[in-house]
């Protein structure tokens, strides 16, 4: 008789553990799905650099002359940036093509890398000149606000974009 009573308690215990495992599994699945839905609905991804720059311009309350200078700055960044990417892409492909060879030529890789760097430096010079042309149109308080917005810890991507422009 004792063995029947013991076996009943064992199955009852197993059933309880089964329900606990089921409840835990259900809870974890609901939390996982909720987190997935939340991340898809709330995450918009980083803004492209040009949009971040334009948002900085909106915070400065620019007058008409300043807006023209700012638009010229954005135009230089956009056009020269595109030109550098389009110019450097074939060079990068040539570098990787050379590296893929059984015996890559170091001189070719170095020469192509130098051309890429020269293109980037030319972009930085033009972008820096356009930035300074724009900054010259700003009032002192607008310059201070520009500096504080760019160096703000919460806007790291915008700060990095401007660091790429200003050598």
Secondary structure, 3 states (H helix, E strand, C coil): CHHHHHHHHHHHHHHHHHHHHHHHHHHHHHHHHHHHHHHHHHCCCCCCHHHHHHHHHHHCCCCHHHHHHHHHHHHHHHHHHHHHHHHHHHHHHHHHHHHHCCCCCHHHHHHHHHHHHHHHHHHHHHHHHHHHHHHHCCCHHHHHHHHHHHHCHHHHHHHHHHHHHCC
